[in-house]
Amino acid sequence: MPRANEAVFTIGEAAVKLDLHEQTLRNWERAGVIRLKRFGGNRARIFSGSDISHCRWIKRFAGRGISLKGLKTLIKMNNIKSGGAQ
């Protein structure tokens, strides 16, 4: 959960910051590689700074050919917190 003074980003803003398509982030969430908080009546996804950092980590390894299933395993092995998992 973002801290009170921490910036939050919409999925569109996060996609721009990460140089990814919004659908990629949705796919990562569906695959369980990232877990995001939802906000408001429309349940919009919100990304904290730590979520952005986590997505950069995923992007780096996904770019090396590691599958989403493999990334999920790496996250579990390294006990890396993914977004809203705290």
C-alpha positions in Angstrom: 0.0 0.0 0.0 1.4 3.4 -0.9 2.4 5.6 2.0 0.4 8.8 2.6 3.0 11.0 1.0 4.1 8.5 -1.8 3.1 9.2 -5.4 0.7 6.8 -7.0 0.3 6.2 -10.7 -2.5 5.0 -12.9 -1.9 2.0 -15.2 -1.4 4.4 -18.1 1.2 6.5 -16.2 3.0 3.3 -15.1 3.1 2.0 -18.6 4.7 5.2 -19.9 7.2 5.2 -17.0 8.1 1.6 -17.7 8.0 1.9 -21.5 5.5 -1.0 -21.6 2.0 -1.4 -23.0 -0.9 -1.3 -20.4 -2.0 -4.8 -21.5 1.4 -6.1 -20.5 0.9 -4.9 -16.9 -2.6 -6.4 -16.9 -1.2 -9.7 -18.1 1.4 -9.6 -15.3 -1.3 -9.0 -12.8 -3.5 -11.8 -14.2 -0.5 -14.2 -14.1 0.1 -13.3 -10.4 3.5 -11.8 -11.0 2.3 -8.4 -9.7 -0.4 -7.7 -7.2 -1.8 -4.2 -7.2 -4.1 -2.2 -5.0 -7.5 -1.1 -6.4 -9.0 2.3 -5.9 -12.5 3.8 -6.2 -15.8 2.6 -7.5 -14.3 1.5 -10.8 -11.6 -0.5 -9.0 -8.8 1.3 -10.9 -5.3 -0.2 -10.5 -2.8 2.0 -8.6 0.9 1.7 -8.8 3.2 2.9 -6.0 6.9 3.7 -6.4 7.7 0.2 -5.1 5.3 -1.3 -7.6 7.2 0.5 -10.4 10.5 -0.8 -9.1 9.1 -4.3 -9.0 7.9 -4.0 -12.5 11.3 -2.8 -13.7 12.8 -6.0 -12.1 10.2 -8.1 -13.9 10.8 -6.3 -17.2 14.6 -6.9 -16.9 14.2 -10.7 -16.5 11.3 -11.0 -18.9 13.5 -9.3 -21.5 16.0 -12.1 -21.0 13.5 -14.7 -22.0 12.2 -15.9 -18.6 8.5 -16.8 -18.7 5.9 -15.4 -16.4 5.7 -18.8 -14.7 9.5 -18.7 -14.2 9.4 -15.1 -12.9 6.7 -16.2 -10.4 9.0 -19.0 -9.2 11.9 -16.6 -8.9 9.8 -14.1 -6.9 8.7 -16.9 -4.5 12.3 -18.3 -4.2 13.7 -14.8 -3.4 10.7 -13.8 -1.2 10.3 -10.7 -3.2 7.2 -8.7 -2.3 5.1 -8.0 -5.3 3.1 -4.8 -4.9 0.1 -5.2 -2.7 1.4 -8.5 -1.2 2.5 -6.9 2.1 
